[in-house]
Amino acid sequence: MTDVTLEIEPHLTRLTRYARSLVRNPVQADDLVQDTVMRALEKAHLYQSDTNLRGWLVTIMHNEHVNAVRRSMRGAVLVSDEQIAGLGRPSTQEAPIELREIRGAVERLPKKQREPLILHWLHGLKYEEIARRMDLPIGTVQSRISRARKALRAMIDAPNSQLGLAHQPRPARARSHGLRRDPSLKTTQAQTVATY
């Protein structure tokens, strides 16, 4: 055994305590201590005998821990079926229909309500800017926009309005988010891809 091997042994208790503070798991801490000692023995030729051995060992341990964390972040991530079910976006096929319905409802509004509403919604103007542009008091602009919103809500909520298709309740169905299930394997396509 070399001098470094004999000098490392008294520091094992402190290294173990430091490892447990880093990983918070006794088994992983013991592994980290073992990896640190192995690395120190491999690199013993780089240690200078007139320097602080404990500081050198703690530095090696810290670097081993950082490398282990980085390796774990790069590894494959296993995802359960429940987590996959929550991924993706809902279908957007109804969005163009809903937009067309809202446009139709806006067109049905009286011109006095429609103009300030469009200036506010589409052009993003503030109430003060709309009031200046239309030469109206700000309170009038606010009340017209408020009445226009109420009228739109009433139009969409009316039972026979022919509006609100996208808000009608749909029958429950399984959402696959583009992933195919193989019932015999109890895995999804995404799990299979993640393993490669």
Secondary structure as UniProt FT lines:
FT   HELIX           3..8
FT   HELIX           9..11
FT   HELIX           12..23
FT   HELIX           26..42
FT   HELIX           44..46
FT   TURN            49..50
FT   HELIX           53..74
FT   HELIX           81..85
FT   TURN            93..94
FT   HELIX           95..108
FT   HELIX           111..121
FT   TURN            122..123
FT   HELIX           127..134
FT   HELIX           138..157
FT   TURN            159..160
FT   HELIX           165..167
FT   TURN            177..178
FT   STRAND          181..182
FT   TURN            183..186
FT   STRAND          187..188
FT   HELIX           189..194
//
